[in-house]
């Protein structure tokens, strides 16, 4: 989707249309930009940018608070359209997904025609504009989806892939962040053609496990299937304080609020966890995490809360000023897996009883 959160706000509030809209914190807060309209982007505003910086870049920007319920509702409607044309849908976020349209393409004529129908279906159902990327694998489809925004359609056919990748700036390769981009530039890798000159051994030495991925995609190879069910790895929540905080009581209360949100999501998804992690960002922007893994399954707030004091003791909370606090759970276990764990424990208990 194009500028999804901001587009929903402009759709629902006509007075915002055609104006630079920033969804996130207040301009004088320490929050960050969750999303911004294209009218704001021309001033250099980007997602994850501090709101204060965004306000300086775009003095006429209109800041609006996020409304996640509205975004989730729009996302659900978009997925209804997806399901009309694809059996396999792999969500990446509320506003982005991989679709395998192989079967639909056979009926409709081509993947490009399917993409046109999906774009129109989304517009009819939600009054929102989407961009589509069409290609023969996930790597190229992802890149294509970002090539012609907003309201774009970009197609990379198999016979075009080699030249397209060769000329592609390395920063546009999916999975290459700023740090990796800088490292590649130091190595003389600026385009896909430069990346392709490196051997597999070289790339593994330079980039570890990612070396195989870079070697493959430089040649247009990505055999990952579109997977409808993506296992959630963690559930978390965090908050940035308006001003740096040292008071332990204030930090504790905020941590409990965040934990309540995490617990609510766990219940909604019928998940339990084995690991609790807290995140602390100090006033000098130093970021640390502290985790604890336990054998028993954690589900309710009391269980989760019981681990927090021990984790906080491993930080400088109450000593150094805190800018951000967060909490997450991981090593998640689904209902079916919970049943299996219960069966296993019962069997082990039976075996132990037999020994006595």
Secondary structure, 3 states (H helix, E strand, C coil): CCCHHHHHHHHHCHHHCCCCEEEECCCCCCCEEEEECHHHHCCCCCCCCEHHHHHHHCCCCEEECCCHHHHHHHHHHHHHHHHHHCCEEEEEECCEEEEECHHHHHHHCCHHHHHHHHHHHHHHHHCCCCCEEECCCHHHHHHHHCCCCCCCEEECCHHHHHHHHHHCEHHHCCCCCHHHHHHHHHCCCCEHHHHHCCCHHHHHHHHCCHHHHHHHHCCCCCCCCCCCCCCCCEEEEEEEEEEEECCHHHHHHHHHHHHHHHHHHHHHHCCEEEEEEEEEEECCCCEEEEEEEEEEEECCHHHHHCCHHHHHCCCCECCECEEEEEEEEEEEECHHHHHHHHHHHHHHHHHHHHHC
